[in-house]
Amino acid sequence: VAVGLLAMRKSSGQVVGGALKATLGFLILGAGAGVVVASLEPLGALILAATGAQGVVPTNEAIVSIAAEEFGAQLAWVMVGGFVVHLVIARFLPLKYVFLTGHHIFFMSAMLTAVLATANIDGFMLIIIGSIMLGTIMSIMPALSQPFTRRITGNNTIAVGHFGTLGYITAGAVGAAVGKKSRSTEDLKVPEGLRFLRDSMVATALSMVLFYIVFTVWTWIALGNEEAFAILGATDGGNFIMLGVAQGLQFGIGVSIILYGVRTILAELVPAFEGISKKVVPGAVPALDCPIVFPFAPNAVLIGFIASFAGGLLSFGLLAWVFGPWLGLALILPGMVPHFFTGGAAGVFGNATGGRRGAIIGAFANGVLISFLPAFLLTVLGSLGFANTTFGDADFGWYGILVGNIVKLGPAGGIIGLLVLAAALLAFASWFQTRYVNTHWIPGKAHADWIAEQQAAAKAAHAAQKAAARQANPPAGKASGTGTASGTGTASGTGTASGTTKP
């Protein structure tokens, strides 16, 4: 933000104020995410206790902490080098995006560093190759999702910079396929007695309170007093239920904090990026964390979370009884945090191209993706001693699987293979940017046309109603004026006419 404002020649006060507000926005966003994560962890423990499911919960933070202990210095250099490569790509290729989600850059750096190290690629070469691969993925994913993001925002001012993007693209594509005549989640008709649910904060908090009540009661029945109460640190049954209710309310607070943080960031970042786009990277678009799309369809976020979690539960069953025994895949438990953030965003993308049906089925598809991809990724990461955890979001899955299998070719073969992969991905993304993004391709056009028809019909019906109402109840002034017309009372004063009769 500061660089952008300086490039626009703003005063020192405006530069400091804008940079500070943007920083506060990011901190608010992080604080909200922390509240959400803290409220979801006990729910995950309750579900685990109630269902008895055992397996791997994908947790980015856990696996990154392990990687950072072993590869700390190299990881940091890959992160810095990757951002430099990313800016060079943005400057000289059609991919004019600047990826600003810092924690995801850190997570991807950790994964790439760890995977490259297994192929005996180390030292300076690891930093160079890791930086190229990091800069590549940071550049291509915002471009590939931009037509769908534009359907949500209505313009090109922001992009999504988050490594769950394959799930969002999938949700958008599924929405376009299944929801050609499906109304938006934001048009849900709420009965008069439930109008308070139109407030997204209230609706989100209430749904999570219900989730908590169901699983606290289920856990209480399944485990009995002592074990169940210990999960939430409760002293008795009433306290146990109320602690669950409090956690559900905390979740609603966390989501509200996230939305406020997003609005604060956008208010400062978008104007500042005009300066960067003109001076540093002409035409640059900021690529931001996935909650950036939440305010555009709050209902879709909640629907997407639930649908994605349902997809995770189905996948859990398939992994337990079919694919686990058949392929030897790990059992991936549906983690509440990845399903909320990526599932919520997938719901927004699915809604944009396919309405309610798109939000539900698209987010469900995301839930399946973030269950199976981590299971396959674990086959690559297991050799690193990470067998009990794995990355949770879709792009870590597909990219990690590709990179992990290519480096099995050995140091020389692996390096050549990765450079070919990076070149191919950049070429494809550049073609996609030129062919689809720059030409304003509309994904889910049939749905967009249907929505436009519905809006035009509603507008025409409203105009007809107003015209009919005007005709039935004409304004008072005109009514008396017409009276003059009938009272061409000069017509009754054509009594003068009758009085003009001469003897």
N, C-alpha and C positions, 0 to 999 in steps of 0.2 A: 504494500500500500504506500509506504514511504517513497519507494523508488518511483511509483506511478505519479504520485503527487508532485515530487520534485521535477519529473519530466514535464508535468503540466505547468511548471513555474508557479506553484502555489506558495503562499507565505509560510514562514517557518512555523507559525502557530497552527496553520491548517495542516501542515505536514505532521507535526507532533500529535495534534488532536486526532487526525484521521488514522494514523498508525496505532495510536493508543486504543481508539475505539475498536479497530479491527482485531487487535491483540486481545482485548477484553471479550470480543465476540467469540474468538477461538477458545478462550479459556472458559467462557460460559458454556459453549458447546461441549467441551471436554468435561466440565462439571456435571452437565446434564447427563452425558453418557455414563459418567461414574455412578450417578444416582440410579440410572436404569439398570446398569450391570449389578450394582449392589442389591437391588430389589429382585432381580431375576435369579441370582445364585440360590437363595433359599427355595425358590419355586422348583429349580432343577433338582435340589436335594430331596424335596417332597415327592416329586415325580419318580425319582430313582427309588426312594423308599417304598412308595405305594405300588409301583409296578415290579420291583425287584430286578429291573434291567441292569445289566453290568456291561461295560464296554468302554470305548474311547469317546470322550467329549472333545470335539475340535476346539482348541483354545489358542488363538494367535499369540497372546501374551506369554503363555506358558512355554511354548516351543521356542519363541524368540529369546526368552531369558536363558534357556539352555544353550542356544546357539551363541548368544552374546558372551557367555562365560568362556567358551572355547575359541571363538573367532572375533573377539571384540574389536581389535585394531583394524583388521582387514574389513570387517563389516562396516565400520565407520568410513573408511576410504572408498568402499564400493558405493556407499550412500552418496557421498560428495561427488564422486566421479560420475555416478549415474545421473545426478541432477544436471551436471555440466553437459553430458552427452544429450540429455533430454532438451536442454535449451538450444544446443547446436541444431538438433533435428527440427525444433520449432522454428528456428531462424531460416533454415535453408530448404526445408521440405514443405509440402502443403499442410502438414499437420500442426496448425498454429494453436496449440493448447499448452498451458502451463499447469502441470499437476501439482496441487498445493496441499494434498492430504499427507502431512508429514509422517504420522504414525504408520501409514500404509507403505510409504517409501522405506521406512525403517524395517518393517516386517518383510517386505520383498527382498531387501538387501540381505537380511538374515538368511532367508531361504536359499537365495542364489549362492551366497558365500559357502553355506554348509554343503550344498549339493556339489558345487565345483570342487570343494576340498576332497570329496570322496574319489574324484578322478585323478588325484595327485596333481591337480592344477593349483599352484600356490604362489606366494610372493607377489611380485609385480604383475605377472601374467593373470593371476586370479583377479586382481583389482581391475585390470584393463578389460578382461572378458566379462567380469561381473558388472562393470559399469555400462558396457555396451548393451548387455541383456536387460539391465534395469532401465536404462534410458529408452530402450525399444518398447518395453511393455507400458511404461509411463506415457509414451507418445501415441501408441496405437489404440488403446482402449477408449479414451475419451472420444476419438474420431469415430470408432465403430458404433458407439452408442448415441452419437449426437443427433441423428434424425429422430430417434425415439425421445431423447431429452427435449428436443425442440417441440415435439407434440405436447409435452407437459408444460413447458414454460411459455411457448408461443413466440420465442425469439432465440437469437444466438448469443445472448449476453453471458450465459454460464454453460459449463459442461459438467459431467459427473467424472470425478477423479477418485475412483474407489475400486479395489480389486475384487469386487463382487459383480463386475460388469457383465460377464457372460450370462449370469442369472438374470440381469435386467434386460439384456437383449433378447434372451429366450422368452421372458415374460411378455415383452413387447410383441415379439413375433407370434407367440401363442395367442395373445389378445387379438391381434389382427386376423388370425385364422378363425377364431371361435366366436368373436363378439361383434359381428358386423351390424347387428341391430340390438345392441344391449345398451341400456342407459347408464350414465355415470354413477359411480358410488356416491357422488356428492349430491345426486338428485333423489336420494332415498326419501320417501315420504314417511314422515314420523307422525304418529297419532298425537293429538293435542296434549294428552296426558304425558307424552314422552318427549315433548319438545326440548326439554332440558338436555337431551342426548345430542342435540345438534351442536352443542359446545364440545369440541374435540377433546378438551382436557377432561371433562366430566365423563364422556363416553369411554375414553381410554382407561381412566381410573376405575370406573365401574366394572368394565369387562375384566380387568386384572383382579379386582376384588372377588368377582365370581370365580375366576380361575383358582385363586388362593383358597377360597372357602371349599370348593370341590375337593382339592387335593389335600387340604388339612384334614377334612373329615375322612377321606379315603385312607390317608396315612394313619390316622388315629385308629380306625377300624382294623387296618392291616397289622399294625405294630403294637397296639396297646399303649397305655398311658406313658410309661417311662421312656421308651425309645422314641415315640412320636414327639413328646414334649421337648426332648433334648435337641431335636433338629432346629427348633426356633428359640430354644432357651426359655421355654414356657414353664410356669409353675403349676398350672391346672388347666382344665379343659377350656374354660372361658377365656383365659389368658392366651391359650394356644390359638384359638379362633381369631381373637382380636389382634394378635401379632400378625397373623396372615392378612387380615383386613388392612392393617397399617402398612404392610409391605406392598399391597396392591395400590394403596393411595400414594405411596412413595413413587411407584412407577409412573403414575399420572403426573406427579410433580416433575419427575425427570424428563418426561416427554415435553412438557411445557417449557422447561429450561432450554432444552435442545432447540425448540422452535424459536424462542426468543434470541438465542445465540445465532441461529441462521439468519434471522432478519437483521441483526446488528452487523454481521459480517457483510451481507449483501449491500447494506446501505453505504458502507465504506469501500468495499472491494471493487464493485462494478465501476463506479466513477474513476477510481484510481487506475484501473486496468486500461482505461482509455489512454492514459499517459504511457504505460508500458507498451501497449499495442502500437503506438505511433513511433516510439523511440527505440526500445530494446528489441522486441519481437513484433514487427508490424502485423496487425490483425490478430493478436493473441487473445485467446478466450480462457478465463480461469476455470480449471477443472477442480471441483470441490467435493468434499465428503458426501456420502449418499443422503444424509438427512436434509441436504439442501433442497430436495424435491418434496419433502414431507408437507410443507405448508400448502402446496398446490392441490393436494387431495387427502386431507386428514382421515377421512373415512376409509380410503383405500389402504392407508398405512395399517390400520387395525385389522381390516379384512385380510390384507396380504400377510400379516404376521400369523394370524390363525391358520390361513390356508397353507402357508409355507411349513408351519409346525406340523400340520396334518400330513403333508408330504414327507416330512422327516420321520414321522411315526410309521407311515406305511413302508418307507425305505428301511427303517429299523427292523420291521418284521421280515421283509424280503432278505435282508442281510443275515438275519438270525436263522431263517429256515431254508433259504434257497442258495443265495450267492456266497454266503460264508462257508457252508460245507462244500459247495461245488468248486469255488475259486480260492478258498482259503483267505477271504477278505476279513478284515477286522470288523467288529460290530460297532458302528458309529451311532452314538446316542444323540438325539436331537438337542443341541444346546440352545437355550432360550435366547442368548445374546445374538448369535449370528442369524437366527430365524427372525428376531425382531427387526434388526437393522436391514439385512438384505431382503428378508421377506416383505417388510414394510415398503421398501423402495421398489421391489418387484411388483407389489400390488399397485403402486402409483403408475409404473410403466405399463402394466397390463391394462389398467383402467384407461389410460390415455389412448390406447389403440383398440380396445375391445370392451370398454365399459365394465359393468359389474362382473360379467362372465369372464372377461379377460383378466380382471384383478384376481379372481378366485383361482382360475385354472393356471394362469401365468405364474402366480406366486406359489401354487402347489408344485409346478414344474421346477421352480427355483429350489424348493425344499428337497425335492428328489436329487437335484444336481449337487447341492451342498452336503448330501449324505453319501452319494456314491463317489464323487471326485476325491474327498478326503480319504476314503477307504483305499482307492487305488494309489493315491499319493503316499500313503503309509508304506506301501511296498517299496517305494524309493527311499523314504526317510528312515525306515526301520533299521537299515544298516548303520545309521548314524547314532543309534542308541536312543531314538525318539519314539520307540514303539508304543509308549503310553499316551502320546498326544500327537496332534497334527494340526495343520492350518485349517481354518474354518470356511473361508470364502472361495467362490468358484474359480477366480483367476489364479489363485495360488495352486489350485488343483490341476487345471489343464496345463498351465505353464510349467509348473514343477514337474509334472509327469513327462512332458516333452524334454525339458532340460535334463532331468535325471536319467532318462533313457539314452539321450544322445551322448552324455559324458561317459557312458559305459563303453564307448568306442576307444577309450584310452586318452591320454593327454593330447597328443597331436590330432587324432581323429575327432576327439570331442571338441577341441577348439575350432577346427575347420567346420564341423557340423553346426556348432552354435552360431558361427559367423554367417553361414548360409541361412540358418533359421532366422536370424535377425534381419538379414537383407530381404528375405522373402516376406516376412511380416510387415516390414516398412514399405515394401513395394505394394503389397496388397492394400494396406491401410491408406497409402497415398492415392492409389487408384480409387478406392472407395470414397475418400474425401472429395476427390475431383468429380467422380461420376454421380455420387448420390447426395453428399452433404452440400456441396457448392451449388448443385442444381435444384436444391430444395425439394428433394424427393420426400413424399409423405407416406410413411409406413401406416398401414391400416386405413388407406384412403376411402375404402367402402364405408367404414365406420364414420370417418370424418364427414363424408358426403351425407350419410344418413342423419347424423347429428345436425348438420346444417339444414337439411330438409325439415327436421322436427322443429328446429328453432324458428325457421321461416314460417312454418304452419302455425306454430304457437303465437308468433308475432301477428300474423294475419288474423287469427281467431280473436286475439286480444283487441286488435284495431276494430274488427267487426262488432265485438261486444260493446266497445266504447261508442261506436257510431249508433248502434241500436239504442243504447242507454240515452244518448243525446236526443234521439228522435222521440223516444217515449216520454222523456222529461225535458222538454225544451226550456231554456233559460227564461226567467220571468220577464225580462225586458222585451224579448222577441215575442213572447206570448201576447203582451198588451199591444205590441205593434201590429200583430196580425189582427188583433181586435179592431184596430183602426181600419184594417183592410175590410173586415166584414162590416164594420160600422161605417164603411164608406157612408157612415152615419150621415154623411152627406147623402148616402143612399136613403137613409130614413128621412134625411132632410130633403131627399127627393120628395119629401113632404112638401118641400118647396115646389117640387115638380107638380105634386097634386095641388099645392096652393097656387100654382101659376094658372090654374084653370080659370079662364075668364068667363064672365057671365055672357 
